[in-house]
Structure formats: C-alpha cells, structure tokens
C-alpha cells in the first residue's frame, strides 16, 4: 500500500477556499494577513499534520537557517561540548544545527558534505577526519557560496575560517611539566597521519625536550590511532625496551588511559615509576586512579567561537574577507598521574 502523500499548502488552501499564497503568508506570520485567517490556517495545518518543506523554503528565501556540523564521532565529550557551544549561539539567532558523523572515514565525510549541500544548509562547521587528505569536498561547498568553518582538526590546504587551541603550546606545557617532575626519558604517543593537531603536539613535545637539553629518542615516539587499545599496545611496546621511559605523554587521553591500564596490571607504580599525561580533558580523566594530568581544549568556548565566525561570514555576504584563524590558549590540568614531587 502506497504511503500517504504529505500535506501541502495547496491542501490547506483547498480546505479553507483561499489561495495557496495566502496560506504561505499566514504560516510566515505576514502582517498583511488578518489574525482570524492566520488562526484558521494554523488550525487546519495542525489538523492535517502539515510539515513545512524547509528545502523548498530555502530555495525561495535563500536561507534555511540550518547549520551542518560534521564531527568524527559524536560520542566523544570534546565534540559534543563543541556542538553545545555552537548551538548556544545559533539558537539565539533562530538557527538550528544538524549533527553528522564521519566516523573517521573520508568517503563518509564526502557523502555527508554532499548531503548537507543538497539539504541547502546555510553553512558547514566541521572537524576533519583523521583519514582526510583531499579537501575538494570543502572547496566544493565554498564554490557554491556555502561558508565553511573548520575546528580542532583543520588544514591549511583550503582558505577558510579556523578555530583551534594552541596544540603546540599545550604539548610544550605538558612535556615541560614532566621534565620539572624529574623525568628524562619521556615517551610520546602520536598519530601516523599528521593532521595539524598531531603535528603541533609532536612539535611541542620535541621542542620542550630540546630546550631542556634532553635527548630525542626515536624509539620513545610511538605512532598509533591513540584509542584505548592503541594505548595499551603502545605501552606494551615501550615496556619491552631495555630501558623503560619514566613518563608517557599521549596526544590523546584515550591513549594515556590504555597505558594506565597496562601499567596497573603489571603493578608498575604511577607516577613513581612511570608518570602519565594525556590531552583533551575527557570527563573520565578526573575519575581514574590516579587522576590523569591532561590539557583542557576549551571545547564549549571553541564551539561558540566557531558559531560567531560562521555568522560573521554570513553577515559579510559576498564581500571578500580574509579567512580568520582563531587560536585559543589551552589550560594544563595537573593531577596525580604526573606528580612525582
């Protein structure tokens, strides 16, 4: 049995014996329509379960009042907090947010951008997947006049608004803190696909070692996807060395958590034998035993700045403005896992 077709403004007009244009004006609260007519239209619309066609409205008005937000995964506290920040600003301006996930998959990310463009979103705010090396899909959006703002995981391959924290400074601060605690063989978990955030965190780690006259030891730099299981495997690898590291700085809290599990299973004392630090300030870091030293990425603030930058681009319209890059200062949160002194 074929599904029932959706109610249109023409159905409402037929029911009330008025024109479709009158229905449209009434639904959009046009002052030319009397209160009695608008009340009647709204009642029939409700009775017939009328749902407005946002895409059609966007085609007519040029605005959908919808922002597409693309994140690698929505179940990470960091990304959900960024979305919260975006919505706090967007909702005040009568904009809605559609949240999409790339699942760290380039093809999925491309398909998602195409779907958002087809849905006539007014703009796209995205954090690119770890596997994205080609950015033509974002350029395509820009070519269509759709503003694009990138956050956290960004790229310099395209000219667009960017919002991030100073990953270099955050990593430098963590490494310097570990050195101040007396650590000399500091390992680092990084990602093999060097998107900006991981490149900058690695650079901060290396520069902190150099500035403190500590040797850079290649075997102490371990590449992985830095999820929980990756952290476990990376820690197991380090414990097979003739000389263990006395500290591990992971560019991901999840990697640090995996390392913590292995150390505790082997009864290796944290931080006395091996100090630990992560990056992101995921909620679980304040509940681990010991609690985990990490870097706060100011996620809600980042979301708000993304939204403000998007609306600035909307306001500018066709005026040519240079892409704006906003860099937030991270906060080092020192907890029990790194306090040797």
GUDREN-183741 format. One record per residue (C-alpha): residue in one letter; x, y, z. Coordinates in nm, 3 decimals. Example, Ala and Ser with C-alpha at 12.3 -4.5 7.8 and 13.67 -1.06 7.14 Angstrom:
<rs>
rest;x;y;z
A;1.230;-0.450;0.780 .
S;1.367;-0.106;0.714 .
</rs>
This chain:
<rs>
rest;x;y;z
X;0.000;0.000;0.000 .
X;0.147;0.332;-0.103 .
X;0.224;0.577;0.174 .
X;0.002;0.880;0.219 .
X;0.139;1.188;0.043 .
X;0.247;1.480;0.259 .
X;0.011;1.769;0.320 .
X;0.096;2.081;0.120 .
X;-0.013;2.445;0.142 .
X;-0.243;2.370;-0.152 .
X;-0.433;2.116;0.063 .
X;-0.478;2.378;0.335 .
X;-0.588;2.636;0.078 .
X;-0.846;2.394;-0.069 .
X;-0.988;2.320;0.275 .
X;-1.033;2.690;0.354 .
X;-1.119;2.801;-0.001 .
X;-0.835;3.053;-0.009 .
X;-0.523;3.084;-0.223 .
X;-0.200;2.897;-0.156 .
X;-0.013;3.228;-0.140 .
X;-0.246;3.341;0.141 .
X;-0.170;3.019;0.330 .
X;0.202;3.074;0.281 .
X;0.181;3.431;0.412 .
X;-0.025;3.320;0.711 .
X;0.224;3.047;0.801 .
X;0.507;3.300;0.780 .
X;0.321;3.549;1.002 .
X;0.289;3.811;0.728 .
X;0.129;4.130;0.870 .
X;-0.094;4.157;0.560 .
X;-0.292;3.852;0.678 .
X;-0.569;3.902;0.936 .
X;-0.549;3.734;1.277 .
X;-0.869;3.537;1.200 .
X;-0.727;3.398;0.874 .
X;-0.395;3.310;1.032 .
X;-0.571;3.134;1.321 .
X;-0.782;2.932;1.075 .
X;-0.477;2.838;0.866 .
X;-0.279;2.726;1.170 .
X;-0.572;2.512;1.293 .
X;-0.614;2.335;0.958 .
X;-0.236;2.294;0.925 .
X;-0.233;2.121;1.263 .
X;-0.537;1.906;1.179 .
X;-0.379;1.792;0.852 .
X;-0.036;1.741;1.018 .
X;0.128;1.986;0.779 .
X;0.509;1.988;0.786 .
X;0.685;2.276;0.608 .
X;0.923;2.190;0.326 .
X;1.242;2.350;0.450 .
X;1.432;2.283;0.130 .
X;1.162;2.448;-0.078 .
X;1.160;2.741;0.163 .
X;1.538;2.767;0.138 .
X;1.512;2.775;-0.242 .
X;1.260;3.059;-0.222 .
X;1.423;3.262;0.052 .
X;1.787;3.174;0.002 .
X;1.815;3.078;0.372 .
X;1.737;2.752;0.551 .
X;1.852;2.874;0.896 .
X;2.026;2.539;0.938 .
X;2.397;2.479;1.007 .
X;2.551;2.142;0.925 .
X;2.806;2.030;1.186 .
X;3.034;1.740;1.091 .
X;3.235;1.562;1.362 .
X;3.441;1.242;1.352 .
X;3.223;1.093;1.627 .
X;2.950;1.239;1.846 .
X;3.018;1.015;2.148 .
X;3.337;1.198;2.243 .
X;3.283;1.454;2.520 .
X;3.504;1.703;2.336 .
X;3.296;1.704;2.017 .
X;2.961;1.703;2.196 .
X;3.075;2.002;2.404 .
X;3.181;2.190;2.089 .
X;2.834;2.125;1.942 .
X;2.679;2.258;2.262 .
X;2.879;2.579;2.224 .
X;2.771;2.614;1.859 .
X;2.405;2.561;1.950 .
X;2.416;2.816;2.233 .
X;2.499;3.088;1.981 .
X;2.297;2.951;1.686 .
X;1.972;2.901;1.878 .
X;1.973;3.261;1.997 .
X;1.972;3.366;1.631 .
X;1.694;3.122;1.537 .
X;1.930;2.877;1.364 .
X;1.913;2.501;1.404 .
X;2.200;2.253;1.392 .
X;2.220;1.921;1.207 .
X;2.489;1.693;1.354 .
X;2.659;1.441;1.123 .
X;2.940;1.192;1.192 .
X;3.221;1.094;0.954 .
X;3.337;0.801;1.172 .
X;3.696;0.895;1.071 .
X;3.608;0.786;0.715 .
X;3.700;1.009;0.420 .
X;3.430;0.871;0.186 .
X;3.164;0.912;0.454 .
X;3.279;1.269;0.510 .
X;3.248;1.349;0.137 .
X;2.898;1.194;0.123 .
X;2.795;1.391;0.431 .
X;2.907;1.723;0.284 .
X;2.716;1.645;-0.038 .
X;2.403;1.560;0.164 .
X;2.425;1.884;0.362 .
X;2.464;2.086;0.042 .
X;2.160;1.909;-0.105 .
X;1.968;1.999;0.211 .
X;2.055;2.364;0.146 .
X;2.224;2.428;0.481 .
X;2.341;2.785;0.527 .
X;2.688;2.677;0.631 .
X;2.911;2.391;0.743 .
X;3.120;2.369;1.060 .
X;3.347;2.064;1.058 .
X;3.635;1.881;1.224 .
X;3.803;1.675;0.954 .
X;3.854;1.300;0.988 .
X;4.198;1.156;1.057 .
X;4.196;0.996;0.711 .
X;4.111;1.307;0.508 .
X;4.395;1.416;0.282 .
X;4.189;1.562;-0.006 .
X;3.972;1.865;0.069 .
X;3.788;1.913;-0.261 .
X;3.450;1.849;-0.094 .
X;3.502;2.152;0.130 .
X;3.617;2.360;-0.167 .
X;3.300;2.249;-0.350 .
X;3.090;2.388;-0.065 .
X;3.278;2.717;-0.077 .
X;3.239;2.739;-0.456 .
X;2.862;2.714;-0.404 .
X;2.875;3.008;-0.167 .
X;2.834;2.799;0.148 .
X;3.056;2.923;0.431 .
X;3.288;2.661;0.585 .
X;3.447;2.683;0.929 .
X;3.691;2.415;1.046 .
X;3.768;2.349;1.412 .
X;4.021;2.147;1.613 .
X;4.135;1.930;1.320 .
X;4.199;2.184;1.050 .
X;4.408;2.217;0.735 .
X;4.589;2.494;0.553 .
X;4.505;2.331;0.218 .
X;4.195;2.550;0.185 .
X;4.136;2.914;0.273 .
X;3.861;2.908;0.533 .
X;3.781;3.013;0.886 .
X;3.956;2.801;1.151 .
X;3.919;2.769;1.527 .
X;4.164;2.567;1.732 .
X;4.361;2.566;2.052 .
X;4.736;2.618;2.056 .
X;4.820;2.247;2.038 .
X;5.191;2.326;2.026 .
X;5.176;2.526;2.348 .
X;4.963;2.262;2.521 .
X;5.210;1.985;2.434 .
X;5.507;2.201;2.530 .
X;5.350;2.274;2.870 .
X;5.281;1.905;2.940 .
X;5.633;1.798;2.844 .
X;5.790;2.082;3.042 .
X;5.582;1.983;3.346 .
X;5.706;1.623;3.322 .
X;6.065;1.748;3.297 .
X;6.010;1.964;3.608 .
X;5.900;1.647;3.787 .
X;6.242;1.497;3.715 .
X;6.150;1.289;3.408 .
X;6.428;1.243;3.150 .
X;6.304;0.959;2.924 .
X;5.965;1.091;2.814 .
X;5.776;0.883;2.557 .
X;5.516;1.030;2.324 .
X;5.210;0.870;2.162 .
X;5.128;1.038;1.832 .
X;4.926;0.970;1.517 .
X;5.088;0.850;1.192 .
X;4.859;1.064;0.976 .
X;4.988;1.406;1.063 .
X;4.688;1.638;1.058 .
X;4.768;1.973;1.215 .
X;4.682;1.894;1.577 .
X;4.911;1.592;1.598 .
X;5.192;1.762;1.409 .
X;5.177;2.056;1.650 .
X;5.159;1.836;1.961 .
X;5.461;1.638;1.841 .
X;5.647;1.961;1.768 .
X;5.570;2.097;2.116 .
X;5.699;1.776;2.274 .
X;6.021;1.781;2.070 .
X;6.092;2.150;2.131 .
X;6.042;2.111;2.507 .
X;6.299;1.829;2.508 .
X;6.546;2.035;2.303 .
X;6.501;2.347;2.516 .
X;6.580;2.141;2.827 .
X;6.880;1.968;2.670 .
X;6.719;1.624;2.676 .
X;6.795;1.366;2.410 .
X;6.527;1.291;2.149 .
X;6.499;0.911;2.137 .
X;6.315;0.781;1.830 .
X;6.209;0.455;1.993 .
X;6.017;0.652;2.256 .
X;5.791;0.808;1.990 .
X;5.512;0.560;1.916 .
X;5.258;0.605;1.635 .
X;4.902;0.472;1.653 .
X;4.539;0.584;1.632 .
X;4.564;0.654;2.005 .
X;4.239;0.490;2.107 .
X;4.222;0.287;2.428 .
X;4.352;-0.037;2.277 .
X;4.624;0.154;2.087 .
X;4.742;0.300;2.417 .
X;4.763;-0.048;2.562 .
X;4.965;-0.180;2.267 .
X;5.195;0.124;2.267 .
X;5.267;0.085;2.639 .
X;5.338;-0.288;2.597 .
X;5.585;-0.194;2.323 .
X;5.765;0.056;2.546 .
X;5.793;-0.194;2.832 .
X;5.986;-0.431;2.602 .
X;6.270;-0.178;2.573 .
X;6.591;-0.240;2.765 .
X;6.530;0.087;2.946 .
X;6.174;0.194;3.021 .
X;6.053;0.550;2.982 .
X;5.998;0.732;3.311 .
X;5.700;0.921;3.165 .
X;5.447;0.896;2.881 .
X;5.276;1.194;2.720 .
X;4.992;1.082;2.493 .
X;4.840;1.323;2.240 .
X;4.507;1.161;2.335 .
X;4.352;1.092;2.676 .
X;4.233;0.756;2.545 .
X;4.589;0.652;2.462 .
X;4.700;0.757;2.810 .
X;4.415;0.558;2.965 .
X;4.523;0.246;2.775 .
X;4.879;0.295;2.902 .
X;4.747;0.336;3.258 .
X;4.560;0.006;3.238 .
X;4.874;-0.183;3.133 .
X;5.091;-0.022;3.400 .
X;4.840;-0.105;3.674 .
X;4.802;-0.464;3.551 .
X;5.180;-0.505;3.574 .
X;5.192;-0.336;3.917 .
X;5.413;-0.056;3.786 .
X;5.363;0.247;4.009 .
X;5.215;0.566;3.862 .
X;5.372;0.823;3.879 .
X;5.668;0.695;4.084 .
X;5.797;0.461;3.812 .
X;5.616;0.597;3.507 .
X;5.436;0.932;3.505 .
X;5.140;0.978;3.268 .
X;4.977;1.272;3.088 .
X;4.713;1.295;2.818 .
X;4.546;1.562;2.607 .
X;4.179;1.677;2.580 .
X;4.048;1.666;2.940 .
X;3.790;1.396;2.870 .
X;3.548;1.359;3.166 .
X;3.694;1.023;3.273 .
X;4.036;1.180;3.340 .
X;3.917;1.321;3.674 .
X;3.785;0.980;3.785 .
X;4.079;0.750;3.703 .
X;4.303;0.616;3.979 .
X;4.531;0.803;3.984 .
X;4.358;1.103;3.825 .
X;4.510;1.192;3.487 .
X;4.709;1.504;3.406 .
X;4.582;1.648;3.078 .
X;4.521;1.960;2.866 .
X;4.180;2.130;2.856 .
X;4.082;2.218;2.498 .
X;3.815;2.474;2.596 .
X;3.556;2.286;2.391 .
X;3.244;2.493;2.467 .
X;3.436;2.817;2.404 .
X;3.563;2.668;2.078 .
X;3.206;2.592;1.968 .
X;3.091;2.945;2.046 .
X;3.380;3.098;1.853 .
X;3.301;2.869;1.555 .
X;2.941;2.990;1.552 .
X;3.044;3.355;1.586 .
X;3.287;3.316;1.296 .
X;3.015;3.150;1.084 .
X;2.767;3.434;1.148 .
X;3.038;3.687;1.073 .
X;3.079;3.523;0.730 .
X;2.702;3.521;0.678 .
X;2.684;3.891;0.761 .
X;2.971;3.969;0.524 .
X;2.777;3.807;0.237 .
X;2.960;3.841;-0.093 .
X;3.218;4.080;0.049 .
X;3.562;3.929;0.014 .
X;3.711;3.882;0.361 .
X;4.032;3.709;0.454 .
X;3.973;3.376;0.633 .
X;4.003;3.421;1.008 .
X;4.207;3.187;1.226 .
X;4.133;3.193;1.598 .
X;4.379;3.018;1.831 .
X;4.269;2.960;2.191 .
X;4.519;2.916;2.474 .
X;4.498;2.569;2.634 .
X;4.499;2.506;3.007 .
X;4.729;2.247;3.164 .
X;4.543;2.050;3.432 .
X;4.792;1.884;3.667 .
X;4.665;1.578;3.853 .
X;4.806;1.281;4.044 .
X;4.934;1.078;3.746 .
X;5.231;1.308;3.686 .
X;5.316;1.443;4.030 .
X;5.642;1.273;4.120 .
X;5.749;1.556;4.351 .
</rs>
